């Protein structure tokens, strides 16, 4: 991929070690002699870094071998860059308070040009909620590009729901070199092939704890809205929701039963003004969009069991069998089929609920 001089300068400035985000932005201004305040920014950096350090960084910034080495390192990894100077930089993200200088991309970078919607939640999410998350993510992917993280739990369910369409962006907490030890390594590879993974950190940057919450501002910044499917009282998903609210984006949340710890954060969001989401239409109608549901063929027995679950909310397999007028072993077969079709989920033991 070819870059303009301005884009290359941003990439090189971002590669300089030991600088904060603010210092990198100041360095770019100082290095641009056409900038009306380049001398002022240079003086500020000299005061904060020391003249020797600043001069070494400036020499590195101008060094052709160093610049070519950075470019080769990115190219060898299959990483392309969308910089703050690029025409394709996402406008919604660009208008947030601290947009990343560079988005390091693997996959279909053109997805950044479309409308995005974020789906986030807890690592410890009940099975039934995971099934609902997977289902709604697949439905949202018909209208948006779904944005999420790469953690176990809700992130994984969101990826599984959307990756088949290719309309999926995963935002990494660190550099691309450090995702393949994840339990989701194979799934992330699939995202890179069909969708897109992005990071604001250069590929060789190891993950540090603070990067997770910083990453969440990107998830919120890319998206027109955010759905929180699960969250305890303290959760990274709530940080994402907070960023979204600060950016003026719509926040939705799944409702949860009383006493479900993984849903306390969601219920608090709804209590404080987030929109309750029970199905994809709750989101799409807010954006003036329609959804054409897929007609999944069901046998008469499957339809009867599904209707029983929709009426009861959730039920033990023996209660389902009684309500449907069938044997328990027949209910086992039917429920397994409905699970495969994504219409019911096991919510613990032999209890099931409609998705």
C-alpha positions as CSV (number, residue, x, y, z in Angstrom):
1,X,0.0,0.0,0.0
2,X,1.3,3.4,-0.9
3,X,1.0,6.4,1.5
4,X,1.3,10.1,1.1
5,X,4.1,12.0,2.8
6,X,1.8,13.2,5.5
7,X,0.5,9.7,6.1
8,X,4.1,8.3,6.3
9,X,5.1,11.1,8.8
10,X,2.2,10.1,11.1
11,X,3.2,6.4,10.9
12,X,6.8,7.2,11.7
13,X,5.9,9.6,14.5
14,X,3.7,6.9,16.0
15,X,6.5,4.4,15.9
16,X,8.8,6.5,18.1
17,X,9.2,4.9,21.5
18,X,8.9,6.8,24.7
19,X,6.4,9.4,23.6
20,X,2.9,9.8,24.9
21,X,-0.1,10.4,22.6
22,X,0.0,14.1,23.2
23,X,3.8,14.3,22.7
24,X,3.4,12.4,19.3
25,X,0.9,15.0,18.2
26,X,3.2,17.8,19.3
27,X,6.1,16.1,17.6
28,X,4.2,16.1,14.3
29,X,3.6,19.8,14.6
30,X,7.2,20.5,15.5
31,X,8.5,18.4,12.6
32,X,6.3,20.3,10.1
33,X,8.1,23.6,9.4
34,X,5.0,24.9,7.6
35,X,3.0,24.7,10.8
36,X,2.6,28.2,12.2
37,X,3.6,27.1,15.7
38,X,6.3,24.4,14.9
39,X,9.0,26.3,16.9
40,X,6.7,26.5,20.0
41,X,5.9,22.8,19.9
42,X,9.6,22.0,19.5
43,X,10.5,24.1,22.5
44,X,7.7,22.4,24.6
45,X,9.1,19.0,23.7
46,X,12.7,20.0,24.4
47,X,11.5,21.1,27.9
48,X,9.6,17.9,28.6
49,X,12.0,15.4,27.0
50,X,15.3,17.1,27.1
51,X,17.2,18.5,24.2
52,X,19.3,15.4,23.6
53,X,16.3,13.0,23.5
54,X,14.3,15.4,21.2
55,X,17.2,15.7,18.8
56,X,17.7,11.9,18.7
57,X,14.0,11.4,17.9
58,X,14.1,14.1,15.3
59,X,17.1,12.5,13.6
60,X,15.4,9.1,13.7
61,X,12.2,10.6,12.3
62,X,14.2,11.9,9.3
63,X,16.4,8.8,8.8
64,X,15.6,7.0,5.5
65,X,16.8,3.6,6.7
66,X,14.6,3.8,9.8
67,X,11.6,4.9,7.8
68,X,12.1,2.1,5.3
69,X,12.5,-0.4,8.2
70,X,9.2,0.6,9.7
71,X,7.5,0.2,6.3
72,X,9.0,-3.2,5.7
73,X,7.9,-4.4,9.2
74,X,4.3,-3.4,8.5
75,X,4.3,-4.9,5.0
76,X,5.8,-8.2,6.1
77,X,3.0,-8.6,8.6
78,X,0.2,-7.8,6.2
79,X,-0.6,-4.7,8.2
80,X,-2.0,-1.6,6.4
81,X,-2.4,1.8,8.1
82,X,-5.2,4.3,8.1
83,X,-3.8,7.5,9.6
84,X,-5.4,10.6,11.0
85,X,-4.3,12.2,7.7
86,X,-5.9,9.5,5.5
87,X,-9.1,10.3,3.5
88,X,-10.5,6.9,4.7
89,X,-10.1,7.6,8.4
90,X,-13.6,7.1,10.0
91,X,-15.3,10.4,10.5
92,X,-17.1,9.5,13.7
93,X,-13.9,8.4,15.3
94,X,-12.0,11.4,14.1
95,X,-14.5,13.7,15.8
96,X,-13.9,12.1,19.3
97,X,-11.6,13.9,21.8
98,X,-8.5,11.6,21.3
99,X,-8.7,9.8,18.0
100,X,-5.8,7.3,17.4
101,X,-3.1,8.7,15.2
102,X,-2.9,5.4,13.3
103,X,-5.3,2.4,12.9
104,X,-3.2,-0.6,12.2
105,X,-5.4,-2.9,10.1
106,X,-5.4,-6.6,9.0
107,X,-8.3,-7.5,6.7
108,X,-10.9,-5.4,4.8
109,X,-10.1,-1.8,5.8
110,X,-12.9,-0.6,3.6
111,X,-15.3,-1.7,6.4
112,X,-14.2,1.4,8.3
113,X,-16.1,3.5,5.7
114,X,-19.5,2.0,6.5
115,X,-21.9,2.4,9.3
116,X,-20.9,0.5,12.5
117,X,-22.7,-0.8,15.6
118,X,-20.9,-2.0,18.7
119,X,-21.9,-5.2,20.7
120,X,-20.1,-5.6,24.0
121,X,-20.4,-7.5,27.2
122,X,-18.8,-9.5,30.0
123,X,-16.5,-12.5,29.8
124,X,-18.8,-14.2,32.3
125,X,-22.0,-14.2,30.4
126,X,-24.8,-16.9,30.8
127,X,-25.2,-19.3,28.0
128,X,-28.7,-18.1,27.1
129,X,-27.5,-14.5,26.9
130,X,-24.5,-15.6,24.7
131,X,-27.0,-17.3,22.3
132,X,-29.1,-14.1,22.2
133,X,-25.9,-12.0,21.6
134,X,-24.8,-14.3,18.7
135,X,-28.3,-14.1,17.2
136,X,-28.7,-10.3,17.4
137,X,-25.1,-9.7,16.1
138,X,-25.9,-11.8,13.0
139,X,-29.0,-9.7,12.5
140,X,-27.2,-6.4,13.0
141,X,-24.6,-7.5,10.5
142,X,-27.2,-7.3,7.8
143,X,-27.4,-3.5,8.3
144,X,-24.2,-2.5,10.0
145,X,-20.6,-3.7,10.5
146,X,-20.5,-5.1,14.0
147,X,-17.7,-3.8,16.2
148,X,-16.5,-5.7,19.3
149,X,-13.4,-6.9,21.2
150,X,-11.7,-10.3,21.2
151,X,-12.3,-11.6,24.7
152,X,-14.1,-14.8,25.7
153,X,-17.8,-14.5,26.5
154,X,-19.9,-11.8,24.8
155,X,-17.2,-10.6,22.4
156,X,-16.8,-14.2,21.1
157,X,-20.6,-14.6,20.7
158,X,-20.8,-11.3,18.8
159,X,-17.9,-12.4,16.5
160,X,-19.5,-15.8,15.9
161,X,-22.8,-14.1,15.0
162,X,-21.4,-11.6,12.5
163,X,-18.3,-13.2,11.0
164,X,-20.2,-15.2,8.5
165,X,-21.3,-12.0,6.7
166,X,-17.8,-10.5,6.9
167,X,-19.3,-7.4,8.5
168,X,-17.2,-7.6,11.6
169,X,-14.4,-5.4,13.1
170,X,-12.5,-6.5,16.2
171,X,-10.6,-3.8,18.1
172,X,-7.5,-5.2,19.7
173,X,-6.1,-4.1,23.1
174,X,-2.5,-4.3,21.9
175,X,-0.4,-4.9,18.8
176,X,-1.3,-7.6,16.2
177,X,1.7,-9.7,17.2
178,X,0.2,-10.5,20.6
179,X,-3.3,-11.9,19.7
180,X,-2.4,-15.4,18.7
181,X,-1.9,-16.7,22.2
182,X,-5.5,-15.9,22.8
183,X,-8.0,-18.8,23.2
184,X,-9.8,-17.1,20.2
185,X,-6.8,-17.3,17.9
186,X,-8.5,-19.3,15.2
187,X,-11.6,-17.1,15.4
188,X,-9.4,-14.0,15.1
189,X,-7.7,-15.5,12.0
190,X,-11.2,-15.9,10.5
191,X,-12.0,-12.3,11.2
192,X,-8.8,-11.2,9.5
193,X,-9.8,-13.3,6.4
194,X,-13.5,-12.2,6.2
195,X,-13.6,-8.9,8.2
196,X,-11.1,-6.7,9.9
197,X,-9.0,-6.4,13.0
198,X,-7.6,-3.1,14.1
199,X,-5.4,-1.6,16.8
200,X,-4.1,1.8,17.6
201,X,-0.8,0.1,18.7
202,X,2.0,-0.9,16.3
203,X,2.2,-4.7,15.8
204,X,5.1,-5.2,18.2
205,X,3.4,-3.5,21.2
206,X,2.6,-6.0,24.0
207,X,-0.7,-5.7,25.8
208,X,-0.8,-3.9,29.1
209,X,-3.7,-3.6,31.5
210,X,-4.5,0.1,30.8
211,X,-4.9,-0.6,27.1
212,X,-8.2,-2.4,27.6
213,X,-10.1,0.6,28.8
214,X,-8.3,2.9,26.3
215,X,-9.3,0.5,23.5
216,X,-12.9,0.8,24.5
217,X,-13.1,4.5,23.4
218,X,-12.3,3.2,19.8
219,X,-15.1,0.7,19.9
220,X,-17.5,3.4,21.0
221,X,-16.0,6.0,18.7
222,X,-16.5,3.9,15.5
223,X,-20.1,3.0,16.2
224,X,-23.4,4.8,15.7
225,X,-24.7,3.0,18.8
226,X,-23.6,0.4,21.4
227,X,-25.5,-2.6,22.7
228,X,-24.4,-4.0,26.1
229,X,-25.6,-7.6,26.4
230,X,-24.1,-8.3,29.9
231,X,-22.2,-6.4,32.5
232,X,-21.7,-6.7,36.3
233,X,-21.6,-3.6,38.4
234,X,-18.0,-2.9,37.3
235,X,-17.2,-3.9,33.7
236,X,-15.2,-2.8,30.7
237,X,-18.5,-2.9,28.8
238,X,-19.8,-0.1,31.0
239,X,-16.7,1.9,30.2
240,X,-17.5,1.5,26.5
241,X,-21.1,2.5,27.2
242,X,-19.8,5.6,29.1
243,X,-17.7,6.6,26.1
244,X,-20.6,6.2,23.8
245,X,-22.9,8.4,25.9
246,X,-20.1,11.0,26.1
247,X,-19.9,10.9,22.3
248,X,-23.7,11.3,21.9
249,X,-24.2,7.8,20.6
250,X,-27.2,5.7,21.4
251,X,-26.8,3.1,24.2
252,X,-28.9,-0.1,24.4
253,X,-28.8,-2.9,26.9
254,X,-30.3,-6.3,27.4
255,X,-32.6,-6.6,30.4
256,X,-31.7,-9.2,33.1
257,X,-33.6,-10.9,35.8
258,X,-33.1,-9.9,39.5
259,X,-30.1,-11.5,41.1
260,X,-28.2,-12.2,37.9
261,X,-24.9,-10.6,38.7
262,X,-23.7,-10.5,35.1
263,X,-26.7,-8.3,34.3
264,X,-26.6,-5.7,37.1
265,X,-24.7,-3.3,35.0
266,X,-27.2,-3.6,32.1
267,X,-30.2,-3.0,34.4
268,X,-28.5,0.1,35.9
269,X,-27.8,1.4,32.3
270,X,-31.5,1.0,31.5
271,X,-32.5,2.7,34.8
272,X,-30.2,5.6,33.9
273,X,-31.6,6.2,30.4
274,X,-30.2,3.5,28.1
275,X,-32.7,2.0,25.7
276,X,-34.0,-1.5,26.6
277,X,-33.3,-4.0,23.8
278,X,-35.2,-7.3,23.6
279,X,-34.7,-7.9,19.9
280,X,-33.0,-6.4,16.8
281,X,-36.1,-4.3,15.9
282,X,-35.6,-2.2,19.1
283,X,-32.3,-1.1,17.6
284,X,-33.1,-0.9,13.9
285,X,-36.3,1.1,14.5
286,X,-34.3,3.7,16.3
287,X,-32.3,4.2,13.1
288,X,-35.3,4.1,10.8
289,X,-34.2,0.7,9.4
290,X,-36.3,-2.4,8.7
291,X,-35.4,-6.0,9.2
292,X,-36.5,-8.9,7.2
293,X,-36.3,-12.0,9.4
294,X,-35.2,-15.3,8.0
295,X,-37.9,-17.9,7.9
296,X,-36.5,-21.0,9.6
297,X,-38.6,-24.1,8.7
298,X,-39.9,-25.9,11.8
299,X,-41.8,-29.1,12.3
300,X,-45.2,-28.9,14.1
301,X,-43.6,-30.4,17.2
302,X,-40.7,-27.8,17.1
303,X,-43.1,-24.9,16.7
304,X,-45.2,-26.2,19.7
305,X,-42.2,-26.5,21.9
306,X,-40.9,-23.0,20.8
307,X,-44.3,-21.5,21.5
308,X,-44.3,-23.0,25.0
309,X,-41.0,-21.5,25.8
310,X,-42.0,-18.1,24.4
311,X,-45.0,-18.1,26.7
312,X,-43.1,-19.3,29.8
313,X,-39.9,-17.3,29.3
314,X,-37.8,-20.3,30.6
315,X,-38.7,-23.8,31.8
316,X,-37.2,-27.1,32.9
317,X,-37.3,-29.8,30.2
318,X,-39.9,-31.8,32.2
319,X,-42.2,-28.8,32.3
320,X,-41.7,-28.2,28.6
321,X,-42.6,-31.8,27.8
322,X,-45.7,-31.6,29.9
323,X,-46.8,-28.3,28.3
324,X,-46.2,-29.6,24.8
325,X,-47.9,-33.0,25.5
326,X,-44.8,-35.0,24.6
327,X,-42.4,-37.4,26.2
328,X,-39.2,-36.1,27.9
329,X,-36.9,-38.0,25.4
330,X,-38.9,-36.4,22.5
331,X,-38.4,-32.9,24.1
332,X,-34.6,-33.6,24.3
333,X,-34.5,-34.2,20.5
334,X,-36.6,-31.2,19.7
335,X,-34.8,-28.8,22.0
336,X,-31.4,-30.0,20.5
337,X,-32.7,-29.2,17.0
338,X,-34.0,-25.8,18.1
339,X,-30.6,-25.0,19.7
340,X,-28.9,-25.8,16.5
341,X,-31.3,-23.4,14.7
342,X,-30.4,-20.7,17.2
343,X,-34.0,-20.4,18.5
344,X,-33.5,-21.7,22.0
345,X,-30.7,-21.8,24.5
346,X,-29.9,-23.8,27.6
347,X,-29.9,-21.4,30.6
348,X,-28.5,-23.9,33.2
349,X,-28.9,-27.6,33.9
350,X,-32.0,-28.8,31.9
351,X,-33.6,-25.4,31.8
352,X,-34.2,-23.7,28.4
353,X,-35.4,-20.4,27.1
354,X,-36.4,-19.0,23.7
355,X,-33.8,-16.7,22.2
